[in-house]
Amino acid sequence: MINSVALTLLLGFELSFYLLIVQTGITEHFNSDLFKLFPIFVGGVSGTLLAGFNWGRFNNPIHKIITALSIQFIMSFLYPSYNSIELFILGLAIGMMAPLGIYLFKQHQQLSLFFALAIAYTVGTYNFTSAADERVYIAILFSTIVLLSALTLRDFIVEKTKETHYKVITFIPLVLWILLDSNLFETLSRHPRINIWDTYTYIIISFHLLGLISAYFINIKENKQHIIIFTLFVISYSLSYLELPFALAIVYPFVISYYNVIVFTSLTKLTSLKELSFVMVFVGWIASGTGLALALSKLLH
């Protein structure tokens, strides 16, 4: 029971930290300047790959997580005025957590994963409109919660499961969904007429939760799931072009939650941490970075 709660808090508040501090807070502080933000991207990719390597005596995933979160905790006190080296170090910590956090969850821990995502979407959405430069207390608080959760899990043993191999093509749709989401998210958050978070906070939270419930409790074959996600993204993009924020506040949060359940459950099936780290570079950093670049270029909007 204690481990389940700790796992839930660890992933839930780490995802919230990423959304509010890394993805939006730091990006806004540096005015979306990709050149200034590049060190955090390099650090993120490096950290994600580093997590998959053997650390000798400290190779236990929990020990790696405690190391990464200790770095994140220290760096939180410096928010938001980071120099290039500090951005790289923060990216390194966040990058390590990307595969390690997912690696802790196995197929029988889906309920903990469900509640972790529910926390992330609720807390992240509720605090989204707070001033980006004034989130230092959020950075410190969330880092404290996840570090304490990791320390609670210090004796936790990750279950060894039967080794499985997946073809790279299996993860291509996941990369596409994250790219489409990242581009639309970055576009909406910068567009005054379709910035849904300023007005529809509780509607967004409600449909995030509805999307999670639908993905978890409605049994649909994988190929049909991808068709549903593609259709919902087409609708979301259409609503953004038509500038219909209320409808967007219903459809877009639903599709985010729905496809993220598919992404997380697919990634938890990878039993090799090295393979998971490699996949996360593309599914996480490259897909989301490309989406940000597309949004800033305004090619799709």
C-alpha positions in Angstrom: 0.0 0.0 0.0 2.8 2.4 1.0 4.7 1.6 -2.2 1.6 2.2 -4.3 1.0 5.6 -2.8 4.7 6.5 -3.1 4.7 5.4 -6.8 1.6 7.5 -7.5 3.0 10.6 -5.9 6.4 10.2 -7.5 5.1 10.1 -11.1 2.2 12.4 -10.5 4.2 15.3 -9.1 7.2 14.7 -11.4 4.9 15.0 -14.4 3.5 18.2 -12.8 7.0 19.5 -12.3 7.8 18.9 -15.9 4.7 20.7 -17.2 4.8 23.7 -14.9 8.6 24.2 -14.5 10.3 22.8 -17.6 7.8 22.8 -20.4 6.1 26.1 -19.6 7.9 28.0 -16.8 11.4 28.0 -18.1 10.3 28.2 -21.7 8.3 31.3 -20.9 11.0 32.8 -18.8 13.4 32.6 -21.7 10.8 33.9 -24.2 10.8 30.6 -26.1 14.3 31.3 -27.3 15.4 27.9 -28.7 19.0 28.9 -28.7 18.9 29.7 -24.9 16.8 26.6 -24.2 19.1 24.2 -26.2 21.2 23.2 -23.1 18.2 21.7 -21.3 17.4 19.7 -24.5 20.9 18.4 -24.7 20.9 17.6 -20.9 17.5 15.9 -21.3 18.7 13.6 -24.1 22.0 12.9 -22.3 20.2 12.1 -19.0 17.7 9.8 -20.7 20.5 7.8 -22.4 22.5 7.8 -19.2 19.7 6.2 -17.2 19.9 3.2 -19.4 23.6 2.5 -18.7 25.0 0.4 -16.0 26.1 2.5 -12.9 28.0 -0.3 -11.2 27.2 -0.5 -7.5 24.5 2.2 -7.9 22.7 0.4 -10.8 19.5 -0.1 -8.8 16.8 2.0 -10.6 15.7 3.5 -7.2 19.3 4.7 -6.5 19.4 6.3 -9.9 16.1 8.0 -9.3 17.2 9.3 -5.9 20.3 10.7 -7.5 18.3 12.4 -10.3 15.8 13.9 -7.9 18.4 15.1 -5.5 19.9 17.1 -8.4 16.4 18.3 -9.4 15.7 19.4 -5.7 18.9 21.5 -5.5 18.3 23.1 -8.9 14.8 24.0 -7.9 16.1 26.7 -5.6 17.7 28.5 -8.5 14.5 28.7 -10.6 14.0 30.5 -13.0 17.2 32.3 -13.7 19.4 29.5 -14.9 22.6 29.9 -16.9 23.5 27.4 -19.7 25.3 25.0 -17.4 22.5 25.0 -14.9 20.0 24.4 -17.6 22.0 21.4 -18.8 22.2 20.0 -15.3 18.5 20.4 -14.7 17.8 18.8 -18.1 20.1 15.9 -17.1 18.1 15.2 -14.0 14.7 15.5 -15.8 16.1 13.3 -18.6 17.1 10.6 -16.2 13.7 10.6 -14.6 11.9 10.1 -17.9 12.6 6.4 -18.4 13.3 5.6 -14.8 9.9 6.8 -13.6 8.1 4.7 -16.2 10.4 1.7 -15.6 9.0 1.4 -12.0 5.5 0.7 -13.3 4.6 -2.8 -14.5 1.3 -4.0 -15.9 -0.1 -4.9 -12.5 0.4 -1.3 -11.3 -1.9 0.3 -13.7 -4.2 1.7 -10.9 -1.2 3.6 -9.5 -0.4 4.9 -13.0 -4.0 6.0 -13.4 -4.0 8.0 -10.2 -0.6 9.5 -11.0 -1.8 10.8 -14.3 -5.0 12.1 -12.6 -2.8 14.1 -10.1 -0.6 15.4 -13.0 -3.5 16.7 -15.1 -5.4 18.2 -12.1 -2.5 19.9 -10.4 -0.9 20.9 -13.7 -4.1 22.4 -15.1 -5.0 24.2 -11.8 -1.6 25.9 -11.6 -1.1 26.5 -15.3 -2.2 30.2 -15.2 0.1 31.1 -12.3 2.9 33.5 -13.3 5.8 31.6 -14.8 8.5 33.5 -13.0 6.8 33.1 -9.6 6.7 29.2 -9.6 9.8 28.7 -7.4 7.7 27.5 -4.5 6.0 25.0 -6.9 9.4 23.8 -8.1 10.7 23.3 -4.5 7.4 21.8 -3.2 7.0 19.3 -6.0 10.7 18.3 -5.9 10.4 17.7 -2.2 7.3 15.5 -2.6 9.0 13.3 -5.4 12.3 13.0 -3.5 10.6 11.9 -0.3 8.5 9.5 -2.3 11.7 8.0 -3.9 13.3 7.7 -0.4 10.2 5.8 0.8 10.8 3.4 -2.1 14.6 3.0 -1.4 14.0 -0.7 -0.6 11.6 -1.2 -3.4 12.5 -4.0 -5.8 11.5 -3.7 -9.5 9.9 -7.0 -10.5 11.7 -8.8 -13.3 9.3 -9.7 -16.0 9.7 -11.9 -19.0 11.8 -10.1 -21.6 9.9 -8.8 -24.5 11.0 -7.3 -27.8 9.0 -4.7 -29.8 9.6 -3.5 -33.3 10.5 0.2 -33.7 7.5 0.7 -35.9 5.3 0.0 -32.9 6.3 3.3 -31.4 6.0 5.5 -34.5 2.3 6.4 -33.8 3.4 7.4 -30.2 6.0 9.9 -31.6 3.3 11.3 -33.9 0.8 11.8 -31.1 3.3 13.6 -28.9 4.5 15.8 -31.8 0.9 16.8 -32.6 0.1 17.4 -29.0 3.3 19.5 -28.3 2.7 21.7 -31.4 -1.0 22.3 -30.5 -0.3 22.8 -26.8 2.5 25.4 -27.5 0.3 27.1 -30.1 -2.8 27.4 -27.8 -0.8 28.6 -24.8 0.6 31.5 -27.0 -2.6 32.4 -28.9 -4.8 35.0 -27.0 -8.0 33.9 -28.7 -7.7 30.1 -28.1 -5.7 30.0 -24.8 -8.3 27.7 -23.1 -6.5 27.6 -19.7 -7.4 31.2 -18.8 -11.1 30.6 -18.8 -12.0 26.9 -18.7 -9.9 25.4 -15.9 -12.5 23.1 -14.3 -13.9 22.0 -17.7 -10.4 21.1 -18.8 -9.7 19.1 -15.6 -13.1 17.3 -15.9 -12.4 16.2 -19.5 -8.8 15.2 -18.6 -10.2 12.8 -16.0 -12.9 11.6 -18.4 -10.2 10.8 -21.0 -8.3 8.8 -18.4 -11.4 6.8 -17.4 -12.3 6.1 -21.0 -8.8 4.9 -21.9 -8.5 2.7 -18.8 -12.0 1.1 -18.6 -13.2 0.9 -22.2 -11.5 -2.1 -23.8 -10.6 -1.3 -27.4 -8.1 -2.9 -29.8 -4.8 -1.1 -30.3 -5.4 -0.3 -34.0 -8.8 1.2 -33.2 -7.3 3.2 -30.4 -5.0 4.9 -32.9 -7.9 5.7 -35.2 -9.8 7.3 -32.3 -6.7 9.3 -31.3 -6.1 10.5 -34.9 -9.8 11.5 -35.2 -9.7 13.4 -32.0 -6.5 15.3 -33.0 -8.1 16.2 -36.4 -11.1 17.6 -34.5 -8.9 19.4 -32.0 -6.8 21.0 -34.8 -10.0 22.0 -36.7 -11.4 23.6 -33.6 -8.2 25.6 -33.1 -8.3 26.8 -36.7 -11.9 27.8 -36.2 -11.0 29.5 -32.9 -13.6 27.8 -30.8 -12.1 27.7 -27.3 -15.0 26.2 -25.4 -15.2 23.2 -27.7 -11.4 22.9 -27.6 -11.5 22.8 -23.8 -13.7 19.7 -24.1 -12.0 17.7 -26.9 -8.3 18.5 -26.5 -7.9 17.6 -22.8 -9.8 14.4 -23.5 -7.5 13.3 -26.3 -4.4 14.3 -24.3 -5.4 12.0 -21.4 -6.6 9.2 -23.7 -3.4 9.0 -25.8 -1.1 9.4 -22.9 -2.5 6.3 -21.2 -1.7 4.5 -24.5 1.8 5.9 -24.5 2.5 5.0 -20.9 1.1 1.5 -21.0 3.0 0.8 -24.2 6.3 2.0 -22.6 5.8 0.0 -19.4 5.8 -3.2 -21.6 9.5 -2.6 -22.4 11.4 -4.7 -19.9 14.9 -3.4 -20.8 15.8 -0.1 -19.2 18.4 0.5 -22.0 15.7 0.0 -24.7 13.2 2.2 -22.8 15.8 5.0 -22.6 16.5 4.8 -26.3 12.8 4.9 -27.2 12.2 7.8 -24.7 14.7 10.0 -26.6 12.4 9.9 -29.6 9.0 9.6 -27.9 9.9 12.3 -25.4 12.6 14.8 -26.3 12.7 14.7 -30.1 8.9 14.6 -30.6 8.1 17.3 -28.0 11.1 19.5 -29.2 10.0 19.3 -32.8 6.5 20.2 -31.7 7.7 23.3 -29.9 9.8 24.3 -33.0 6.8 23.8 -35.2 4.6 26.0 -32.9 7.2 28.8 -32.9 7.5 28.6 -36.6 3.7 28.9 -37.0 3.8 26.5 -39.9 0.6 24.7 -38.9 -1.1 27.8 -37.5 
